[in-house]
């Protein structure tokens, strides 16, 4: 079932042969228990996801977090499965919003894919060689913000050129 235009829901049903019926929400109320549990919202962009992660870390800035050990020396399959309790990634996974957006677990691989980060970027955020065995949440937040793509607004040089071209 998916929302359509102006209170219409498209219901996919198989009755004998595959059929599709278009009914309004009011019509469906008489045939089924129709509930809207949560309003529809646009999925978060990778940049918004990273911003949310940084905010979660900043919410308890002095919290001590664990790093992942030597991510750069692990093969891809092993590295993708790496995790530890009280890591910056586990803070993200504890958030219901990020889980609802699709963060499947608190492993390195799930975080890399979900936040659309390269191995080098995530390595910088969570690896022992950059942070030591333990780090403060505020430092992890700074690292997350440092790998967050900047806005697409033009830089200073582009703005100056635009003034002279007018």
C-alpha positions as CSV (number, residue, x, y, z in Angstrom):
1,X,0.0,0.0,0.0
2,X,1.3,3.5,-0.8
3,X,-0.1,7.0,-0.5
4,X,-1.3,8.6,-3.7
5,X,-2.7,12.0,-4.5
6,X,-5.2,13.8,-2.2
7,X,-6.2,11.0,0.2
8,X,-6.1,8.2,-2.3
9,X,-4.2,5.0,-1.5
10,X,-3.2,2.5,-4.0
11,X,-3.7,-1.0,-2.7
12,X,-2.1,-4.0,-4.4
13,X,-4.1,-7.1,-3.8
14,X,-4.1,-10.5,-5.3
15,X,-7.5,-12.0,-5.6
16,X,-7.5,-14.9,-8.0
17,X,-5.6,-13.1,-10.7
18,X,-3.4,-10.1,-9.9
19,X,-5.5,-7.0,-9.7
20,X,-5.1,-3.5,-8.5
21,X,-7.8,-1.3,-7.1
22,X,-7.8,2.4,-6.4
23,X,-9.8,3.4,-3.3
24,X,-10.0,6.5,-1.2
25,X,-9.1,6.2,2.5
26,X,-12.7,6.6,3.4
27,X,-13.7,3.7,1.2
28,X,-11.0,1.5,2.8
29,X,-12.1,2.4,6.3
30,X,-15.2,0.3,5.8
31,X,-13.2,-2.7,4.5
32,X,-10.1,-2.6,6.6
33,X,-8.5,-1.1,9.7
34,X,-6.5,1.7,8.1
35,X,-4.0,3.5,10.3
36,X,-1.4,6.0,9.5
37,X,1.3,5.4,12.1
38,X,3.7,8.1,11.0
39,X,3.5,10.9,8.5
40,X,5.5,10.4,5.3
41,X,8.7,12.3,5.1
42,X,11.5,12.6,2.6
43,X,14.5,10.3,3.3
44,X,17.4,12.0,4.9
45,X,20.4,12.8,2.7
46,X,23.8,11.4,3.6
47,X,24.7,14.9,4.7
48,X,21.7,15.2,7.0
49,X,22.4,11.7,8.4
50,X,26.0,12.8,9.3
51,X,24.6,16.0,10.9
52,X,22.2,13.9,13.0
53,X,25.1,11.6,14.0
54,X,27.2,14.6,15.1
55,X,24.3,16.0,17.1
56,X,23.8,12.7,18.9
57,X,27.5,12.7,19.8
58,X,27.4,16.3,20.9
59,X,24.4,15.7,23.2
60,X,26.7,14.0,25.7
61,X,30.1,15.6,24.8
62,X,32.1,14.1,27.7
63,X,30.9,10.5,27.2
64,X,33.8,8.1,26.7
65,X,33.6,6.1,23.6
66,X,35.6,3.1,22.3
67,X,37.4,3.1,19.0
68,X,37.8,0.3,16.5
69,X,41.3,-1.3,16.4
70,X,43.4,-1.2,13.2
71,X,40.6,-0.9,10.7
72,X,43.1,-0.2,7.9
73,X,44.8,-3.5,8.3
74,X,41.7,-5.7,8.0
75,X,40.3,-7.2,4.8
76,X,37.1,-5.7,3.5
77,X,34.9,-8.5,4.9
78,X,36.4,-8.5,8.3
79,X,36.5,-4.6,8.5
80,X,32.8,-4.4,7.5
81,X,31.9,-6.7,10.4
82,X,33.9,-4.8,13.0
83,X,32.0,-3.3,15.9
84,X,32.4,-2.6,19.6
85,X,30.1,-1.5,22.4
86,X,30.1,2.3,23.1
87,X,31.6,3.3,19.8
88,X,30.6,6.4,17.8
89,X,28.8,4.0,15.5
90,X,26.8,2.4,18.3
91,X,25.6,5.9,19.3
92,X,24.2,6.4,15.8
93,X,22.6,2.9,15.9
94,X,20.9,3.7,19.2
95,X,19.0,6.5,17.6
96,X,15.5,5.4,16.5
97,X,15.4,8.0,13.6
98,X,18.7,6.7,12.0
99,X,17.5,3.1,12.4
100,X,14.2,4.1,10.8
101,X,16.2,5.7,8.0
102,X,17.9,2.3,7.4
103,X,20.9,2.0,9.6
104,X,20.8,-1.8,10.1
105,X,23.4,-2.4,12.8
106,X,26.4,-0.8,14.5
107,X,29.1,-2.4,12.3
108,X,31.8,-0.5,10.4
109,X,30.3,-1.7,7.1
110,X,26.7,-0.7,7.9
111,X,27.9,2.8,9.0
112,X,30.1,3.2,5.9
113,X,27.2,2.4,3.5
114,X,24.5,4.3,5.5
115,X,26.5,7.5,5.9
116,X,28.0,7.2,2.3
117,X,31.5,7.4,3.6
118,X,34.8,6.1,2.1
119,X,36.9,3.7,4.1
120,X,39.4,6.5,4.7
121,X,36.7,8.8,6.0
122,X,35.2,6.3,8.4
123,X,38.7,5.1,9.4
124,X,39.4,8.7,10.4
125,X,36.3,8.9,12.6
126,X,36.5,5.6,14.5
127,X,39.9,4.0,14.2
128,X,42.3,3.6,17.2
129,X,45.3,5.1,15.3
130,X,43.5,8.5,15.1
131,X,41.7,8.5,18.4
132,X,43.5,6.2,20.8
133,X,41.6,3.4,22.5
134,X,39.0,5.8,24.0
135,X,37.8,9.2,22.8
136,X,35.3,11.8,24.0
137,X,32.0,12.0,22.1
138,X,32.7,15.7,21.3
139,X,35.9,14.7,19.5
140,X,34.1,12.1,17.6
141,X,31.5,14.7,16.6
142,X,34.2,17.0,15.3
143,X,35.6,14.1,13.2
144,X,32.1,13.4,11.8
145,X,31.6,17.0,11.0
146,X,35.0,17.1,9.3
147,X,34.0,14.3,6.9
148,X,30.6,15.9,6.2
149,X,30.4,17.3,2.7
150,X,30.2,21.1,2.6
151,X,27.2,22.8,1.1
152,X,27.1,23.4,-2.6
153,X,27.2,27.2,-2.2
154,X,29.8,28.8,-4.4
155,X,33.1,29.7,-2.8
156,X,34.5,33.1,-2.3
157,X,36.4,33.2,-5.6
158,X,33.3,32.2,-7.5
159,X,31.2,34.9,-5.8
160,X,33.9,37.5,-6.7
161,X,33.9,36.5,-10.3
162,X,30.1,36.7,-10.5
163,X,30.3,40.3,-9.3
164,X,32.8,41.3,-12.0
165,X,30.8,39.5,-14.8
166,X,27.6,41.4,-14.1
